[in-house]
Amino acid sequence: MKLNLKNLNDGKVWQNSEFKLPKFNIEQVKANTKANPIWIHFGAGNIFRAFIANVQQNILNEGKNDKGIIVAEGFDYEIIEKINKLHDNLSVLVTLKSDGNIEKTVVASIVESLIVDAQNEENWYRLKEVFVNPSLQMASFTITEKGYSLNDAKGEYFPAVVEDFNNAPQSPDPLLREVVPYVTTIALGDKGPFHDKLKPILSNATIFGVNLYDAGIGEKVEGYFTELVSKKGAVRETLKKYVH
């Protein structure tokens, strides 16, 4: 029994093996996400698969959204090439319950996998395309301690870190360095329809524990975002204004 979209069509085989299957149309969700991406995540490891991707899977199963997650990997490219793409971006979540029972779930909320490498023109172009799409609502990260490593086995700084020290000392994180080219393509001063973009996020009690609009601070948070993209240097000014 191989994990791929073709074999997943034979649902009875999986159900007989006690696997929980996606309750949504995978191909439709994939098409929706490609046209209007809402969420890109950096870090395609097990933490992402088991927790974040599974959260979106549940949201899709409940019919509360119709788009999946695009995942990008900036360190271990084999995760993308030899795992995600080989299995049509599907993964299996196995949970050992406190009573000894094992729950098995096929997770299909990851609909596209990319590598963060400027030498890969196709992936690089697609990443930029995703970031400048007005539909994008969130870029998230799961970075474990190895993702923050600055030195090699000899104790010397990685070439990318040395370059950051020389050119961008304010951002010595190698992965954040990779993300900068996408973010900088977003036009400064373009306030955009922030209310329409942010309301689904800020009103999501699953994320914040409460609907921020019901709490009376949703509009204020929208104002922060508007200030953050108003002009060059706006991020520094906004943080100085609100963070004490």
N, C-alpha and C positions, 0 to 999 in steps of 0.2 A: 504494500500500500504506500505509494509515493505521494508526497505532499505537493500538489500542483492544482491549478484550476481545472484541468481536464478530469483528473481523478475525483476532484471535489464534487463534480456533477453527480456522481454515484453516491448520493447522500446516505442511502441505507447501509452501505458498507461502513461508513464512518460512525453512524448512529449505533450500529450493532456493536461497534468497538467502544461505545460510550463516549464519543466525542461530541461536544456541543458545537454546532455549526453556525455560521453567520446567518442572520435572518433578513439580510438586505440583498439587493441586486448588486453584486460586486462590480460587474462591468459598467453599470449605470453610475455607480459611485465613482468609479475610476474616470469615466468621461466627464462627470460633473467637476471633479477635482482638477483635471487637466485644463479645463476651460476657465474655471474660476477658483483657483486655489485659495484656501483660507488659513492653512496651517503648515508651516515647514518646521521640521525639528532636526537639530544637529546632534548626532550621536546615535548610532544604530545598534547599540549593544543591548544586553539582556534587561537592564533597568528600563529602558525605553519600551522594549517589547512586552515585558510583563506588566508594567504599570500604565504608562502613558498611552500606548497603542490600545491597550485593553479598555481604558476609559472611553476612548473614541469609538471603539467597537460597541460598547454598551449603548452609547448615544445613538449610533446608527441602528442598532437593533430595535431601539425604542421609537425610531422614526423621528427623532428630534433634530436630525441633521441629515444632509444628503451628500456630504463630502468627507473624504478621508484625509490622511496625513501624508505629506511628502517628507521622506527622510533623507538626510544628507550625512555622509561620513567623511571626516577630514583626516583620519589617522589610519585605521585598518580597512583598506579598500577591499580586502577579501570578503568582508562581511557583505558587501554589496554584490560583488561579482560572483562569489562562490556559494552564497547562502540566499540572499534576497532574490536575485534575478533567477537563480537556478530553480527556486520554488515559487515563482510568480508572486513574490512579495508576501507570501503566506508564512505564518509561523504557528507554533503550537505552544500554548501556555499550559503547563502542568502544575497544579496546586495540590499540595498535601494538606488535608484538613486535620484539625485537632483530634477528630475521632478516628483518624487513620484512613479515611476514604481519600481517593485521588480523583480530582476533577480535571478533565482534559478539554481544552477549548482551542478550536482553530481560529486564529485571529487574522482578519482580512481587512483591517482598517488602514494598513499601510498600502498605498496604491501606487507609489512611485519611489524609486530609490536612485540617488545620485551620489557621485563622489565629488568632493571639494578639491578640485585639481585644475589649475589654469591650463595645464597641458592637454586636458581632455576637453576639446572645444565644444563638443555636443553637450556635455554635462554643464560646463561653465556657462554656456549661453542659456541653457534651461534655468539654471539657478538665478541668473539675472532677470530672465523673463518672469519668473515667479515673484521676485522681490518688487518689481515695478508694477505688477498687476494690482489695480485698486481693490480687488477682492480680498487680498491677503490681510488677515487679521492678527496673526501671531507668528513669531519665530521663537522657538524654545530650545533649550539645551539640556542634555544630561552629560556631564563631564566628570569622570571619576579622577582620582588622584593622578593617574598616569597621564591624563589629559593636560595636567598643569606642569608636567615635567619640563624643566628648562635645560637639563644637562644630559649628556650621553654617558655611556659606561666609563669613559675616561675623565669625566668631570667637566668636560668642555661644553660650552653653550652650543645648542643646535644652531645651524646656519640661519634658520628662520627667526630664531630669537635674537641672534646678533644683528640681523637686519632690522628687527623691531627696535632694538636699543639705539641703533644709529638713526633710524628714520621716524620711528613713532614710539618714543620712550613712554608715552602715557598708556600704551596698550601692549604690554609684554606677553600677553596670552596668545600663543600660536594660533588657536582656533578662532579667536575673535579677529585676529589679523586676516584670516581667510574670509571672514564674513563682511569686512569693511567694504570691499568693492561693490557688493550688491546693495548695501544700504546707501552708499554715496550716489547711486544712480537715481535715487528718489529726489524729485525736484524740491528745493528749498522754497518755502513760501507758499507751497501748494497745500492749503489747509484741507481740501477735500471734504467729502461727506462724512466727517468724523462721527456724527451721531449715528448714522446708519451702520457704520463699521463697528463702532464700539459698543452700541447698545446690547447686541447679543452676548458680548463678553462680560460687560459690567453688570448685566442683569442676571448672570448665571450664578446661582447660589451654590452650585457644585464647586465652582472655582474659588469663590470668595467667602462662602459660608453664609452669605446674605445677598439679596438684590441691592446693589449699591444705590440704585435710584430710589428704592423704598426707604433706604437708610438716609436719603437726602444728600448724598455726596456724588452721585453719578455725574451730574452736570459739571461739578468741580473737577473731577478727574478728566472729563472731556477737555476742560480748559487747559489742564496740564499738557495734554497731547498737542493741542493747538499751539501752545507756546513752544514746545519742543521742536517743532518743524518750521517755525516762523522765519528763521534766518540763520546764517552761519554764526556759530557760537551760542546758539539758543539753548543747547543742552546744558552748557556750563552755567549760563545765566539762570536757567530755571532751577537747577539743583541748588545753586547758591541762594536762591530766593526761598525755596521750600524745605531744604534740608539744613538743619541746625545742629 
